[in-house]
Amino acid sequence: MIYEALISTLNPDGSAHFSPMGYRVEGDSTVIAPFVPSTTLDNLRREGAAVLNFSDDVAIIAGCLTGRRDWPTIATQAVPGWRLATTLAHRELSLVRCEADETRPAFFFATEFEQMHAPFKGFNRAQAAVVEAAILLTRLDWLPAEKVAAEIAYLKIAIHKTAGPVESTAWDWITEAIQMHPAHDVSAALSV
Ligand SMILES: Cc1cc2nc3c(=O)[nH]c(=O)nc-3n(C[C@H](O)[C@H](O)[C@H](O)COP(=O)(O)O)c2cc1C
């Protein structure tokens, strides 16, 4: 099973780097597999530590993918790093081993510390729609334009029916970024 979270790693200057990323659990290990190249990958290799943020704030996911990376942070307790100030829970990880791969190495981590901060409020369709649209945004270079437009038209229904202000902002950031891509035009999908 793959979960999606916001991973925080430590930049060389000591600041936090947040990226939405999938993770899975294997026995006692948390496994993260960043594609080559990425800042997260560089930071993981250098620091051997990471933080998983379990946040329901999808604006942070949309923001990280659209150049808005400055989110409030709090220092971590057991590994060097930062967690999101608003996260519902977080898990601090130290690297145990890495399975090398030319395109997508897998990093296996031990949990050093885990903490709940706020309760899970339930599923929200608009949040799920933003996550799906965020995935589309990261794949624009190889997805057909018709598929992206059709998926945006479908995901928009959940936004219109169930979004709050945070989800609407996140949706706008993502669809604006898709619209700026030269191979994609979702204006018709958005206007229906
Ligand atoms: C929900 C979601 C899950 C993602 N999962 C992964 C992943 O498992 N591995 C990966 O390399 N990129 C993943 N991405 C894409 C990265 O977030 C994106 O490419 C990022 O800009 C690259 O990481 P960097 O900021 O560390 O350079 C995911 C994006 C989204 C929206």
The ligand as an ORCA input file, in Angstrom:
! r2SCAN-3c Opt
* xyz 0 1
  C       0.935     12.954     -4.209
  C       2.332     12.989     -4.814
  C       3.187     11.917     -4.602
  C       4.496     11.933     -5.141
  N       5.326     10.873     -4.903
  C       6.598     10.906     -5.363
  C       7.500      9.836     -5.098
  O       7.170      8.845     -4.442
  N       8.772      9.956     -5.572
  C       9.171     11.055     -6.304
  O      10.328     11.122     -6.713
  N       8.323     12.071     -6.573
  C       7.059     12.033     -6.127
  N       6.208     13.063     -6.402
  C       6.690     14.198     -7.191
  C       7.517     15.148     -6.352
  O       6.787     15.716     -5.291
  C       8.036     16.279     -7.267
  O       8.531     15.767     -8.441
  C       9.085     17.068     -6.582
  O       9.157     18.337     -7.158
  C      10.482     16.497     -6.733
  O      11.083     16.481     -5.556
  P      12.113     17.615     -5.040
  O      11.254     18.782     -4.619
  O      12.751     16.940     -3.899
  O      13.068     17.968     -6.145
  C       4.915     13.056     -5.899
  C       4.029     14.119     -6.109
  C       2.754     14.081     -5.585
  C       1.827     15.242     -5.823
*
